[in-house]
Amino acid sequence: MDATDPAGEPEPQLPVGVGPWPGGADAWPDDPRFDPELLAEGDRRNVVDGYRYWRLEAIVADLDEHRHPFHVAIENWQHDMNIGSIVRSANAFGAAEVHIIGRRRWNRRGAMVTDRYQHVRHHEDVASFAAWAADAGIPVVAVDNVDGSVPVDRADLPERCVLLFGQEGPGLSPEAVAAASVVVEITQYGSTRSINASAAGAVVMYEWCRRWA
């Protein structure tokens, strides 16, 4: 539904991104990172200004040069709509990789195509994910407000780790909790038992970045 002003008229939608490169083809930069199609037609993608007009492959290669050493994992048993939003946050905070546990297909709507720039790995179940983490020597930090959880602001949050999130509603499965070296929670001050899974993901990723980025 379009936004409207008090008079009931639709508000004009401002264009996203940038138009064609000023000056036409003769002024295009001589740089293989730039995409001729985007230079000619404009770049309306959801990318920061520093990546305007860049090819997708060039952006991914540049991100690979400075991704952070934390990973993000998400259980996917119910086709949770929050998964896409968590992937989008993982991209924003520079996660090394995203791991989808369970169903291979996941709801990409909330990712806003940021999954194109993010490395994503699939694991059939918690056991295969835990085996990957053990082989890689990466501790699993589960995020859920269960008995024994440590407030994330006071928890030992390793620089190299994988942050594991559960489904909206049921939270982490018992197998996921058992696979973790620590379970952390976000301190809350209101009446609700929990916050949205994608919001929780952003909070914990930011806490990691606050310490290590």
C-alpha positions as CSV (number, residue, x, y, z in Angstrom):
1,M,0.0,0.0,0.0
2,D,1.4,3.4,-1.0
3,A,2.1,6.0,1.7
4,T,-0.3,9.0,1.6
5,D,-0.1,12.6,2.9
6,P,-2.8,14.0,5.2
7,A,-4.8,15.1,2.1
8,G,-5.0,11.5,1.0
9,E,-2.7,11.9,-2.0
10,P,0.0,9.2,-2.6
11,E,3.5,10.5,-1.6
12,P,6.0,10.5,-4.4
13,Q,8.5,7.6,-4.2
14,L,12.1,8.7,-4.3
15,P,14.3,6.8,-6.7
16,V,16.8,4.4,-5.0
17,G,20.5,4.5,-6.0
18,V,22.0,6.4,-8.9
19,G,21.3,6.9,-12.5
20,P,23.6,6.4,-15.5
21,W,27.2,7.5,-15.1
22,P,27.5,11.2,-15.9
23,G,29.0,12.2,-19.2
24,G,28.0,9.0,-21.1
25,A,30.2,6.1,-22.3
26,D,33.2,8.4,-23.1
27,A,33.5,9.3,-19.4
28,W,33.2,5.7,-18.0
29,P,36.0,4.7,-15.6
30,D,38.7,2.4,-17.0
31,D,38.3,-0.2,-14.3
32,P,37.3,-3.9,-14.7
33,R,35.3,-3.8,-11.5
34,F,32.7,-1.6,-13.1
35,D,29.7,-3.1,-15.0
36,P,29.0,-1.5,-18.4
37,E,25.3,-2.3,-18.1
38,L,25.1,-0.5,-14.7
39,L,27.1,2.4,-16.0
40,A,24.8,2.8,-18.9
41,E,21.5,2.3,-17.1
42,G,22.2,3.3,-13.5
43,D,22.6,1.3,-10.3
44,R,19.4,0.8,-8.2
45,R,20.8,-2.0,-6.0
46,N,20.8,-2.1,-2.2
47,V,24.6,-1.5,-1.9
48,V,26.7,1.2,-0.2
49,D,27.9,4.1,-2.4
50,G,31.4,2.7,-2.5
51,Y,30.1,-0.2,-4.6
52,R,28.0,1.7,-7.0
53,Y,28.3,0.4,-10.6
54,W,30.5,-2.5,-9.5
55,R,30.0,-6.0,-10.9
56,L,28.5,-8.5,-8.4
57,E,31.7,-10.6,-8.5
58,A,33.9,-7.6,-7.8
59,I,31.8,-6.7,-4.8
60,V,32.0,-10.3,-3.4
61,A,35.8,-10.4,-4.0
62,D,36.3,-7.1,-2.2
63,L,34.1,-8.2,0.7
64,D,36.2,-11.4,1.0
65,E,39.3,-9.2,1.7
66,H,37.8,-8.0,5.0
67,R,35.1,-10.2,6.2
68,H,35.1,-10.8,10.0
69,P,35.9,-14.2,11.5
70,F,32.5,-14.8,13.0
71,H,29.9,-17.0,11.3
72,V,26.2,-17.1,11.6
73,A,24.1,-20.3,11.6
74,I,20.3,-20.6,11.6
75,E,18.1,-23.6,12.1
76,N,15.5,-23.9,9.3
77,W,12.8,-26.4,10.2
78,Q,9.7,-24.2,9.6
79,H,10.6,-22.0,6.6
80,D,10.9,-19.1,9.1
81,M,10.5,-15.6,7.4
82,N,13.2,-14.3,9.8
83,I,16.0,-16.2,8.1
84,G,16.2,-13.7,5.3
85,S,16.5,-10.8,7.7
86,I,19.2,-12.5,9.6
87,V,21.1,-13.1,6.4
88,R,20.8,-9.4,5.6
89,S,22.2,-8.5,9.0
90,A,25.0,-11.0,8.5
91,N,26.0,-9.2,5.3
92,A,25.7,-5.8,7.0
93,F,28.0,-6.8,9.8
94,G,30.5,-8.6,7.6
95,A,30.0,-12.2,8.7
96,A,32.4,-14.7,7.2
97,E,29.7,-17.1,6.2
98,V,26.0,-18.0,6.8
99,H,25.0,-21.6,7.6
100,I,21.5,-22.9,7.0
101,I,20.7,-26.0,9.1
102,G,17.8,-28.2,8.1
103,R,15.7,-27.5,5.0
104,R,17.7,-26.5,2.0
105,R,15.1,-24.0,0.8
106,W,14.7,-20.9,2.9
107,N,12.7,-17.7,2.8
108,R,14.9,-15.2,1.0
109,R,12.4,-12.3,1.0
110,G,13.8,-10.6,4.0
111,A,17.4,-10.9,2.6
112,M,16.7,-8.2,0.0
113,V,19.1,-10.0,-2.3
114,T,22.0,-9.5,0.1
115,D,22.5,-13.3,0.0
116,R,24.1,-12.7,-3.4
117,Y,27.0,-11.1,-1.7
118,Q,27.2,-13.5,1.2
119,H,28.7,-17.0,1.3
120,V,25.9,-19.5,2.3
121,R,26.5,-23.1,3.3
122,H,23.9,-25.8,3.9
123,H,23.9,-28.5,6.6
124,E,21.4,-31.3,6.6
125,D,21.0,-31.4,10.4
126,V,22.5,-30.2,13.6
127,A,24.9,-33.1,13.8
128,S,26.5,-32.3,10.4
129,F,26.7,-28.6,11.4
130,A,28.4,-29.5,14.7
131,A,30.8,-31.8,12.9
132,W,31.8,-29.0,10.5
133,A,32.3,-26.6,13.5
134,A,34.4,-29.1,15.3
135,D,36.6,-29.9,12.3
136,A,37.1,-26.1,11.7
137,G,37.9,-25.5,15.4
138,I,35.2,-22.9,15.7
139,P,33.2,-22.7,19.0
140,V,29.4,-22.6,18.7
141,V,27.7,-19.7,20.6
142,A,24.0,-20.4,20.8
143,V,21.5,-17.6,21.2
144,D,18.4,-18.2,23.2
145,N,16.8,-17.3,26.5
146,V,16.8,-20.7,28.1
147,D,17.8,-21.8,31.6
148,G,21.6,-21.4,32.0
149,S,21.9,-18.7,29.4
150,V,24.5,-16.0,30.0
151,P,23.7,-12.3,29.2
152,V,25.6,-11.6,26.0
153,D,27.0,-8.4,27.2
154,R,28.8,-10.3,30.0
155,A,29.5,-13.5,28.1
156,D,32.8,-14.7,26.7
157,L,32.3,-14.0,23.0
158,P,35.2,-15.4,21.1
159,E,36.7,-13.5,18.1
160,R,36.4,-16.6,16.0
161,C,33.0,-18.3,16.5
162,V,29.7,-19.2,15.0
163,L,26.6,-17.5,16.3
164,L,23.7,-20.0,16.2
165,F,20.1,-18.9,16.1
166,G,16.8,-20.9,16.3
167,Q,13.4,-20.5,14.9
168,E,10.9,-17.7,15.7
169,G,8.7,-19.1,18.5
170,P,10.3,-22.4,19.6
171,G,13.8,-21.1,19.5
172,L,16.8,-23.5,19.4
173,S,16.2,-27.2,19.2
174,P,17.6,-29.3,22.1
175,E,20.2,-30.7,19.7
176,A,21.4,-27.2,18.9
177,V,21.7,-26.2,22.5
178,A,23.7,-29.4,23.2
179,A,26.1,-28.6,20.3
180,A,27.0,-25.2,21.8
181,S,29.9,-24.4,24.0
182,V,27.9,-21.6,25.6
183,V,24.3,-20.2,25.3
184,V,23.8,-16.5,25.5
185,E,20.7,-14.3,25.8
186,I,19.8,-10.6,25.4
187,T,18.9,-8.8,28.6
188,Q,15.3,-7.5,28.4
189,Y,13.4,-5.0,30.5
190,G,9.8,-5.3,29.4
191,S,7.0,-7.8,29.7
192,T,7.5,-9.8,26.6
193,R,9.3,-13.2,26.9
194,S,11.4,-12.8,23.8
195,I,12.2,-10.4,21.0
196,N,12.0,-11.2,17.3
197,A,14.5,-13.7,16.0
198,S,15.9,-11.3,13.3
199,A,16.2,-8.5,15.9
200,A,18.0,-10.8,18.3
201,G,20.4,-11.7,15.5
202,A,21.2,-8.1,14.7
203,V,21.8,-7.3,18.4
204,V,24.2,-10.2,19.0
205,M,26.1,-9.5,15.7
206,Y,26.5,-5.9,16.7
207,E,27.8,-6.9,20.2
208,W,30.4,-9.0,18.4
209,C,31.4,-6.1,16.2
210,R,31.5,-3.7,19.2
211,R,34.2,-5.9,20.7
212,W,36.1,-7.1,17.7
213,A,35.5,-5.2,14.5
